[in-house]
Amino acid sequence: MQPDKVDAFRPHSPAEMDCILRLQREILEHIAANKPADFSLERICRFLERAVPGAISSIMLQDPLHQSLEVVCAPSVPESQWPTYARLIPDNHCARCDSCDNQPIPFRCPLARHRNHASDASLATDPPPSNWAFPIFADGDNMIGCVSLTGDTPQSPEPFHTRLLDAAAHLASIAIRREQIHQALRATTVRLQQITNALPGVVFQYRQDSDGHCGFSYLSRQSETLLGLDRTKLINSFSGFWQRLHPDDREPFNHSLQRSQQQQCSWQLEFRLFDDQGVEHWIQGRALPEDAAPDGSQVWNGILLDLTDSKANEQRLHLAATAFATTSEGILITDPDNRISDVNLACCRLFGYQREELIGQTPALLNAGHHDAAFFEALWQHLEQHDHWQGEIWNCHKNGEKHPYNLHIRVVRDEHGRVSHRVAVYADIGHLRASEEQVRYLTDHDRLTQLPNRSLFNQNVELWLKNQSTLAVLMLDLDRFKHINDALGHTAGDRLLTQVGNRLQQQLSPVDLLARIGGDEFAILLPMAKSAAEAEQVASRINLALNQPFDISGQRYFTTASIGIAIAPQHGSHMETLVRNAGTALHHAKKHGRDTSQLYRSELTERVNNWLRMEPELRRALDQQQFELYYQPQVEAASGRMIGAEALLRWCHPTLGVVSPNQFLPIAEEIGLIPRIGNWVLNSACAQLARWIEEGLSQFRLSINLAGPQISQPGLVERMAQLLQQYQLPPQMLELEILETFVMENEAQTLAVLDGLSELGIELALDDFGTGYSSLAYLKKLPISKVKIDQSLVHDIPNDRTSTAIASATVKLGKSLQLKTCAEGVENAAQQQFFQQQRCDQLQGYLFSQPLTADQLRQQLVECGRIAGEASPAPPTPRFDSFRADAPSWPASRLPPRRHPAFRRRR
């Protein structure tokens, strides 16, 4: 050490006290901030080195296994050299000194006796000239390590050094102990979590405030695996749990909690919950209340157990016991010695004995003497070989009467294969015949409606087709039946199905056959129908009949039906073909409005086959770069000047040619490809706009359509911000179009996304305005700058007064709300003149240009002087200086086939 600098610190001087206080304050702040122990120990060492210049500070902790000191912190010593000081054994003075009024003092600790003498003998023979060490204690006198200062100059520590090292050792002990406590807490937390997760039920904490607010403050993850419940949603909102609680169990749930709170007793209740799939679960809840808080709030800690399987087992046992007690067949059970151990009531009635008279006897008591010994010998032999026997046998009644019975004997064996019981079931043959008829009926009929089922229906269709060639098959499916079933419960749904079956039967003739073939689906056979018109008349009567209300528990409810019709032999001469085609027509009816009927057409099957063929091709289209963007110019209505363009998607298949969006977009939406295709459109359009901007394009806005699934997926705003940054696009040159119908169906979700896009500076346009139930409220809520009038309205202008009035009102409304308006699908000069008179801002349509490729649009931009470049000698598209009412129309022979006008589905 340097004596002159050490002498500068006098005992008890303000500077020394300030130094020690600064050490304590700095380290305690780190500890209070939950810094790791390694961080605090390093700060202690560095502080000591600053306070005692020329010294090297280190902290060593005791290795309990080797009873030695290991370096854990030495910031001024390379970590690679730490092993040199490993396994140091303190000398005999490394302990608390009790000779000075039990006050801790620093002591000499010359790093004596390294265990690995062979690898580093110099450490034991040549210790540092001066080594001050102070022990670190934990839990009283338990030394766990030391804080040391090592210097080059031999000298004894001053009182200041003693106090400084003492403080450092205490701080190190606090940091180490705190780290150990935190580690123990973390380990305890992990163990508790593991125990909680290993429990067979859902551990929960439920809180009820004095103001009536209640909910779960904790749910273990078994709530998701055991019950299919999203615990995050249930914790954030108790209404999710309450909605899943069976309506009949809500009042007992509240009442039992109130009793538990008032009496401070345990809470226990069995109730029913519905999971995400609508499946009912029986739950047993048990909890203990904590002591009520001063503010009146109450907390329960407990567990929820799924009793569904137990309830099912209980029900099966109950049903088995009920069946045993109430079945019409006599059941007789014997033990391994063939002694009767139990009989049911039917058995007693069959043979006229009381139960007590039969218990302990053998079945020989019932022998009528009708069969010889060979019969019984064969019976026992078959029973021993096959564990069952069935046949007809004569038995004697107590009154002496003899009757034939159908007997079925089954051997029951234990886990070791030994016979534990034999169960004999006796059935009176007369009663059995009736039972067989009942079983046969239940096999062919629906138990709820008592109507024929699918099997019997198909059999009847096959039978009629064998005898005649002309008939009709109707497939009927109730519309929105699931809503009623989910809202009112399965019992109400069953009542509705029964009433529907009765009402359908009233619309049919006695020779017609009505069947329930599944869930809410019915099938009708019209064997006397000679034409499609007759079948359609029946379907029309059915639709009218089902439009009348249904009474369920005193309430009026409505449902409609979609019907598919297939006629033999036009639509098939075999049962399977006819039924399949009727089902295809049914599916088409449900997709086109419901509450209607559709006659099968061969193109429906072709459409399904095309779908199946096109789906794999569509999945490969993105990877094989088969999509292409076309661009349809948008012009300023007053001047005819091109001010922008709309990007339109085309699929250029190598063998199918150009596929219409109307053909592939529904498939893409069904199989979930719309987000990927939409992202490709956004990226490609932004990249193309960036290239045009590099060529000098300005005062131009590229419009891109957003599909509904794109808006629904998270991250759209971040994706657009990334594209703006990636391509260095001015946001005002980009416009995103959204469908009015999607906004109305997804208002809450859409508003947040559109606000985020608007904050980026991107212009937003409301597309297809006027095609749905247009709401002026959306024009006020949405951050849009443009309204696009749908081409379905523009098409009939100026001939249709209604379309003209709606378009005129839309333009005026846009002016009033300071929104620009754009008319789509303008195809003739009369339409152009109408919108100019109405002061519509923008026009778009085939009057000005068909959709163009990127190169074709660039050519037009070059010709208009919007970007630099040389024009081709023979442009393949019309010039933009011809966008006037008196300009000649573009030759029809040079126009490409008219296609779907945007990356969306027209409604």
N, C-alpha and C positions, 0 to 999 in steps of 0.2 A: 504494500500500500504506500501512498505518498503521505509522509508524516505532516508536511506543511498544510495539506488540505484537510487532513483529519483533525489537526489542531484548531482549525477554524471553527469547528463545532464545539462549543463549550457546553457542559452539562446544564440542563434546564434553561438554556437560552431561548428566547422567543423564536429564533430561527429554527432551532431543533424541534421545539414543540409544534411549530407550524408545519415542518416537514413531516412529522409523524401524523399530524391531523390530516394533512393532504393525502398521505398514503391511505389512511383509514377511509377518508371520504371517497377517494377515487375507487378503491376496491369495493367498498360497500355499495356504491352506486351501480357498479357492474353486477354485483351479486343480486341487488334489488331488481335489476333489469333482466334477470334470468340468463345472464351470459354463462356459457359453459365454464366449468371449473378450469379447463386448460387455458382459456382466455384470461381468467382472473389470475392464475398462477404466473402466466407470462408477464402480466402487468406488474405483479409484485416484484418479480426478478428485475425487470427493467427499471422500476422505481428505485430499488436498492442500489443498482449500478449507477444511477444518476446521483443518488444521495451520497454514495461512497465512491468517488471517482477512482478509477484504476482497478476496481474490484470486479470480479466475475461472480455473478449470483446464480445459484442453482437450487432446485428443490428435488429432494429424493424421498420416495415413499418405500416403506418396508414391504418386502415380499414375504407374506406369511409362510409360504411353502419352503423357501430357502433361508428364512431368517436373515435376510440381507437387505441392503438398500439399493434401489434401482432409480436411476435418473428419470424423472418425468418432465422436467422443465429446466432448460439451460439455454436461453435465447442467444447468448453470446458464444456458445460452443456449438460447432457444427453437429448436427444430429447424427452424422455418421460416426462421430467419436464417442457418442454416449455409451455404446457397449463397452468401451474401455473401462468405464467406471461401474460396470454392472456387477451385481452381487458383492458389494462392499459390506464388510462386517464392522459395525461401529465398535470402538474400544470400550473399555469398562466404564468410561465416563459418560457415555451416551445415555443419560437418564436425567430425570429431574433432580436438581441439586437441592437438598433439604437442609444444608448447613447454613444458609443465609436467610433465616426467618421464613423459610419455605417460599422464597421469591425465585422465580425462574431467571436464570442468568445464562448468557451465551457461554459456550465452552469450547475448548480445543477438540477438534475431531479430525485427526490427520489421515483420514481415508486409509486406515490400517488394514493390513492382511487381506489382500485380494485372494479369493479362492483359486483362481486360475493363475497360479504363479508362473506356470510355464509359458503362458501366452503374453504376460505383461509383468515381468518381475520388477521393472523399474518403478511401477506404481507403488509397490510395497516398500521399496528401499529409498525412494526419493520423493517423499510427499511434498506438496507445495509448501513454501516458506510460511505462509500464514493462512489458516483455514478456520474461520469462525462459523460455527454451526449452532443453530438453536432448534430444539426438538419441537415437533408438531404433535400435539396431544389431541386425542378424541376420547370422549366419555371419561373424563377425569384424568387418571394417570396412564392411560393406554397410549403409548407413543406409536404413532403411525408413520413418522418420517422426520425430516428436518429441513430447515432453510439454512443455507450456507452462503458465506462470502469468502472468496479465495483471492488472495493478493500475492504479489511478488516480494513484498517487504515484510519480514517477521515483526510483529508487534502485538500488543494486547489490546483488546477492544476497550473503547471509551464507554462511559455510561450511556452516551447517546446511541452508540451502536447497540448496546444491550437493549435499550427500549425500542429501538427501531426494529431489531430482529425479533424481539418479543411480539411487537405489534404485527410484523409480517407473518410470524408463525401462527398467531391467533387468526389473522385474516385467511391464511391458507387453510387452517383447520375449518373455518366457517364455510369457505368455498367448497372444500372437499366434502364436508359433511352434508352441505346443501345438495351437492351433486348426487351423493349417495341416497339422500332422502328422495330426490326426484326420480332417481333410477328405481328405487323401491316402489315409489308411487306408480311409476309407469308399469313396472312389472305387475303390481297389484291390479292396476286398471286392466292390463292385458288378461290376467288370470280371471278377473271378474267378467270381462267380455267373453272369454272362452267358456266360462261356466254358464253365462247367460245364453250364449249361442248353443251350448250343448243341451240345455233344458228342452224337454219335449214340447213346450208351449211357447207362447208369446209373452215375454216379460214386459210389463208396461208400468208407467206412472201416469196417473190421471189427476188433474187439478180442476177444482171448481172454486171460482172466486165468489166473493160476497155479492157482487153485482149480477150473478147468474151466468157469467161467461165461464165456459168449461171447455176442456179438451185434453188431449194427450200431450204430455211434455216429454215422454220417452216411449219408444216402441222398439223391441229387439227385431233383428232382421228376419226372424222366423215369421213375422207378419206377412212377408212377401212370399216365402217358400211354402208356408203352411196354409195360408189363406188367400194368397194371390192379391194381397192388398199393398198398395204403394205407401210405405210408412212415412215418406217425406210429405206427401199430400195429406195424410191423416193427421200428422203432427201440426202442419200449418193450418189445417181447416178441419174442425170436428164435424162439419156438415157432411164431409165425405163418408165418415163412419156412420153418422146418423142416417144417411140415405140408404146405406147398405143394411142397416138394421131392419129386421122384419117388422112391418107396421104393427103387428099384434104384440110384439115384445118391447115396444118403445115405452109404454106406460109402466110395465113392471120394472124396466131398467131404471127409470127415474125414481120410482117408488122405493126400490131396494137401496139405491144410493142415499136417498133422504133418510131412510131408517138407519143405515150405517152411520151417517153423520150425526144424527140426533142421539143415538144410543152409544156412539163410539165403539161399535162392534164390527166384526168382520163382515165383508160384503161377499155374497155368493149368489150366482144366478146362472141359469141355463137359458140361452137365447139363440136366435138364428141370425146368421149373416149371409149375405150374397157376395160371392167373389166377382172378379172382373168379367167372368163368362156368364154371370147370372145363376151360377150353381149355388144351391143353398147348403150352408154348413151349420151344424149344431155346435155351439161353443159353450163351454163352461168357464165362467169367470170367477176368480177368487182374489180377494185383496184385503189388506189391512190398512185402516186409516192412520195417518200420522196425527199427532196432537194438533188441534185446530190452531191456526195462526191468530195473532191479535187482531188482524184485519178481517177475520171471519172466513178466510179462505181455507179450503180443506184439500189435502193431498192423500191419494190412495196409491199404494204400491202392491202390485199383484201379478197374476199370470192368467193367460187365456189358453185353454186347452181345446183342441178340436175333437169333439165327441162324435163326429159324423160316422166314422167306422164303428164306434161302440154302439151308437144308436142303431146303425144298420144291423149290427150283430144282434142287438137286443130285439130289434124288429123281426129278424129272421128266426130267432129263438121263440119269440112270441108267436110268430106265424106258424112255426113248426108245432108249438104246443097247442095253438088254436086248431091247426089242421088235425093234430092227433086227437084232440078232444071232440071236434065237430065234424070230421069227415064222415061220409056215409059208409065208408069201408071199415070193416072190423080189423083192428090192429092188435096182434098178440105178440108179445115179446117173451122169449125164453132165455134162460141163462145157459152156460156151457153144459150143464147136466140135463138140459131140456126141460127144466122146471119153469112154469109160467111165472114171470116176475112182474108183468104189467099188462093191462088190457085197456082199451078205450071204451067209451060208452057204446059206440056202435057195435063193438064185438059182443058186449053183454046183451044188446038188443037182438043181435043175430041169433044167438044161441040160447037166450032166455035165462042166463045165469047172472047172479050178482058178482061184482068184482071180487069180493072176499071168497066166494066159492071157487073161483078159478085160480087165484094166486096160490102157488106152491104145487099145483097139479101139473100133469103132463098133457100135451095135446091129445094123447090117446083117449082122454075123457070124452072127446068129441067124435070119436071114431064111429061111423055109422055101419061098419061091417060090410061096406060096399066093395072095398078093394082087398085083394089078396096080399099075401106076404111079399110076393115078387114085386108088386107095385111099390110098396114102401121101401123095399130093398133098392130098387132102381132110383127112387126119389133120394134116398140118403147117399147113394153112390154119386149121383149127379151133383148133389149139394156139396159133397166133400171135394169134388174135382173142380167145380165151377163157382162155388160160393153163392149160387142162386139156383132156384128152381121155380118154374111157373107152369101151371096147368090147371085142369079142372079136377075137383075133388068133392066127394060127398061127405057131409058131416051131419051129425045128429043134434037136433034141438033138445033142450032139457025136457020138453014135453013128449019127446020120442019121435017127432016129425023129422024126416030126412030130406035134405035139400042139396042141390049141387051148388058149388061155389067156385069162383075163379080164385085160385090161391097163388100168391107170389111170395116166396121165401127168400130172404137175403141174409147172408152170413156177415156179421160184423166182427172184425178182428182188431186186436190191439196193436201197439207199435212193434211187438215182438212176433206178430203173426199168429198169435193164439186166439182161438174163438172166445169172444167176450159175450156176444149175444146173437140171437137169431130173431129176425123180425119177419113175421108172417102177416100178410095183408089178405083179408077175406073180402070178396065182393060178391054180393048176390048177382047172379047172372042177369036177371031182369033189370035190376038197377044199373048193372054195368052197361047193358045195351044203351040205356038212356044216357049214361055218362059218356059213352063213346060218341054218341050223336052230339052231345054238348061240346066235347073236345074238338070234334070235326068242325063244328060251327065256329068255335073260337079260332081254329086254325085258319079259316077262310074269311073271317069277319073282323072288323075293327071293334075293339071292346068299348070304346067311348061312344061312337055314333051308331054301332050295330050295323054299319054298312059293310058290304063286301070289301075286302082288302085288295092289294095289288095282285096277289097270286090268283084269287078267284076272278078278278076282272080280266086278267090276261087269258085265263082258261076260257072265259065266255067269249072273248074276242076271237080266239082260235076256233072255238066251236061254231060261231056264226060264220066265220070266213070259210069253213069247210062246206057249209050249206048254201051260202050265197056270196056273191062277189061285191055287192054294194052295201056300204054302211058308213057311219061316221064315228070318229073318236074325238072327244073333246077333253083337253087337259085344262084344269082350272086351278089357279093359285090365288089365294087371298092377298090383297094389297095391304101392306103395313100391318099385318096381323101381329108381327113381333112387337110393335109398339104397344098394342093393347095387352099382349101377353106379359110383357115386361112391366108395364105400368100397373096393371091390375092383379097380376099373379096368374099362376097356371090354372087355378080353379076357374077364374073368370074366363080364361082362354078356352078351357074345355067347354064351358057353357056356350060360348060363342060358336065353337065348332059344331056343337050339337044342334044349335038353332040354324046354322048355315046348312047343315045336312038336311034338316027337315024342310027348310025353305026351297032348297034345290030339288028335293023329291017332288014338291008340289008343282014344279014347272015341267015335269017329265011325264010321259005316258007310262002305263003299267008295263009295257014291254021293254022300255028303256032301262038301262042298268046304271046306277050311281054307285061309285066306290070312293072310299077315302084311302089314298095310296101313300100317305105320309103327312106329317106335320099339318100344314095348312093347305095341302094339295089334294084335289079331288079329280076323279076321272069319270067320264060319262060315255056310255056306249049307246048310240042311236042306230039300232039295227034296221029300222024302217026308213031311215033317211036315204033318199034317192039322189040328192043333189047337194051341192055346197050351199045353195040358198036356203034349203030347209034347215041345215045345221046352223047357219048363221042366224036364222030366225030364233031357234032355240037359245043360242048364245045371247042374242039381244034380250029375250025374255028374262034370262038369268041375270043379266046385268041390271035390268030395271028392278027385278025383285030384290036383289042384294043392296040396291041403293036406299031401301027403306031401313029405318033405324032398328037396332036390336036392343032388347031390354035385358040388362044384366044387373041383378040386385037392385032393381028399381031405377037404374040409370040408363039413359039412351046413348048408344054408341053406334058408330057407322064404320062399315068396311066395304070395299069394292073388290072386284075380281078381274084378273086378266085371264083370257081364255085363248088357247091355241086349238085350231081345228085341222084335222086331217081326214080326207075322204078316200075310201077304197072304191075302186082300185087305182084311181088317179095318183094317189100319194103313197101307194104301197098295197101289196096284196098279202103280205105276211104280218102277223101280229107285231113283231119286234120293230119292223120298219114303220108301220103305221103309228105305233105308240111313240117311237123316237121322233118322227116328223111332227106329230102333234106337240110334243115337248119343245121342239125347235120353234114352232110357231108361237107357243106360249112365251118362250124367252123373248121373242121379238115383240110380242104384245106388251110385256112388262117394260121393255126399253123404250117404247114409243107411246108413253102417256098413261098406261094402265087404265083400269076401268073400261076395257075395250076387248075386242076379239080380233084375232088375226088368222086368216086362212093360210095354210102352208103353201109355200111356193118353193120351187126347186132352187131358186137363187139364194134362199135362206141357208140351205145346206152348203151351197157353193160359197156363201159368205163365211160360214164357219170353217170350211176347208181352206179358203183363202187366208183366213186369220191364222190357222195352224201353219200354213206354208210361209206366211209373211213374218211371223214372230221371230224365228231364228235369223231370217235375213235382216230384220230390223236391228237385232242385237249386234250383228256384225257391221252394220252400216257406219256407225261411229268410228270403229277401229279401222275400217277400210276407206274412210274419208269419202263416203258416197253422198254426203249432204253438201248442199251448195246454197249460198244466199243470193237472192235476186233483190233488186232495189226498184221500188216504184216511186217516181218523183212526186213531190207535193209542190203545188204552185200557189203563189199569192193570187187570190181571186180577182183583185182589182186590176193588177198589171200583167198577170200571166207569167211572172218571173218565178223561176225555180228557187225555192227557199229551203228545200230539204227533200228527204226521201224516207220511205219505210222499208226496213229490211224484212224480206219474206223468205221462208224456208222452202227448199225443194229437195226431194230425194231422187237422185239420179242413179237408178239401179242398173248394173251392167247388162242384165238380161230383161228385166221387166220394163226398162225405160224410165221415164219420169213418172213417179208415183204421186198421186194427189195427196195432199195433207189430210183430206177428208178420209182417206183410206188408212193411212198409217198412224195418224195422231191418236185416234181412239185406242189402237192397240198399244201404242207407246204409253198412254196414260194408264191403261189397265195393268201393264207389266212393270210400271214404275220407272220408265226411261225418260219421262218428261224432264226431270231435273237435270239429267246428264245432257240431253239434247239442248235444253235451255241454256246451260252453261256454255255449250259449244257455240250457240248462236251469239251470246253476249261477247264471248272472247273474239270470235271471228269478225263480228260487226265492229267492235272497238278497234281491232287491228287494222281493218280496212279504212276506217275513218282516220286513224292516225297516219296511214300512208297518204291519203288525200290531203290532210293538213300539211304534211311535209312538202307537198307539191304546191302549196299556197292557198288551199281552200279556206274560206272564212265565211262568216254570216250564213251558215248552213247548219241544219239540225238533222241528225240521223235518228229516226224513230225505230225502237225495238220493242216487240211485244213480249210481255211477261206472262207466262202461263201460271195458272193458279197454284200448282204444286211447287213452283219456284218460290212464290211468295210465302207459302206455308213452311218451307224448309228454313231452319235457322241459318243466319250468316249471310243473307243476301246483301244487306247494307255493307258489311265488311268486304264482300266480294266486289261490289261496285266501286268502293273506295280503292281497292287494290288495282282494279282495271284502270281507273282514272290515273293512278300513280304510275302504273306500269307503262301505259301508252302516252302519258303526258297529255291527256285530253282535257280541254276546257269543258267543265261540266255543263255549261249552257249550250254546247253543241250536241248534247245527248238528250234524248227524250225516251221515256219508258211508257208504254201503253199498257193499261190494265183494263180488264173486262168489268163492266158495270155489274154484271150478274154475280161475279165472284166476290166483289166488294160487298154486295148486299148479303151474301151468304156467310161471309167471314169478316164481319165488320170490326170486331175488337182486335183480331190478329192483324188485319190489313192496315188499320190506321197507324199502328206503331211502326210497321215496316215503311209505309209511305212517308211518314214524318222523318224517319232516318234518311231515306233517299233524298227528300227535299232539302234537308240540312246539308247534304253534299253539294247542292247547287244543281242537281239534275232536274230537268223539266219533266212533269208528269201529265199524262193525257188519259182521260176516261174514254175508253173505246166502246163501240157498239151502243152508244147512248140511245135510249128509246126502244130497245128490243126487250127489256125486262120491265119489271114494275118500277119504273124510274122514280127515285125519291129525291126531291129537292134538298132534303136534309143532307144527303151525301155531298152535294155540290158545296155546301157550307162547311162540312166537316173535313173533307179531303183536301190535301195541299196540292190541288191540281191547277194547271194553267191552261188547259185546253180540253174541249169536249168534241169528240168525233161522232158525227151523225152517221148511223149505220147505213150501209148501202141498200138494205132491205127497204128503208124509207125513201132513199134517193131514187130507187129504181122506178117508182110509179109517179114521180114528179115530172111534169106538172099535171098529169091526167087525173090523179087520185086526190080528191079534196082533203081527205083525212091525212094522208102522208104529207101533203103540202102544208097543211095547218100545223102539224107536229114539227116539221122541219123549221117553219117560220118561227114558231114559238121558241124552239130550242136556240135559234140564232139570237133572238131578242133576249132570251134569258141569259145567254152567255154575255151579251153586251152589258146587261144590267149588273152581272156579277163580275165584270171585268175579266171574263174568260174568253180566250180565242176559240173559234169554232172551225171545224174542218169537216167538209162533206166528202164521204167516201163513195166510190162507185159512180162518179160523174161520167156519163157515156155519150151525151149529146149536147148540142149547143143550147137547146131549150133549158136543160138542167143547169148549165153554166150560167145562162142569163138570169134564171130564177135566183140562184144563190148570190150572184152579183147584186141584184136588186135588193136582196135581203141583207146585204152588207156582210155576208159570210167572209171570214178571214182567209181561209185556205180551201183548196180543192184538190182532189186526188181521184184518178180514174183513167179508164181507157181512152177517154177523149184526149187526154194529154200524153199518156204513154202507158204501154203495157209494162209489167215488171221486166227489168233489165239486168243483165249480168253486171258484175263490177266493172269489167272492161268497157261495156257498152255505156254505162252511166258515166264513167270517166271520160269517154269520148265526147259525150254531151257537155260535160263540164269544161272540157278543153275548148269546144266550139263556142261556148258562152263566155269564154275568157275568165272562168272562175278559178282554173288552175293552169299552170304552165304546161306546155306540151304541144306536140304536133298532131293535128287531126288526120285521121285516115282518109284516103281519097274516096272511099265508098262507105259511108257510115251505115251500119245495119239497122239503125233506129232513127226515129224522127228527131228533127232539130227542135231545140227548145224555143227558137224564135217563131215556131209555127204553133205555139200554144195560145191560139186566139180562136175566137168563135168562128171567124171566117176562114181559118186555115184549112187546107185540104186534109181529109182524114188519112190515116196511115193505111196502106194497102192491106187488105185482109189476108192476102196470100203470104204476107211476111210476118203476120202476127203469130206468136206461139200459141198453143192451145191454152184456153183460159183455165186457170188453176185456182186452188184455194188461195185467197188473197192475203193470208197472214199466218204466222206461227201461232195458230189457235184454232179452235173449233167454232164455227159459226153456229149460233143458236137461233 
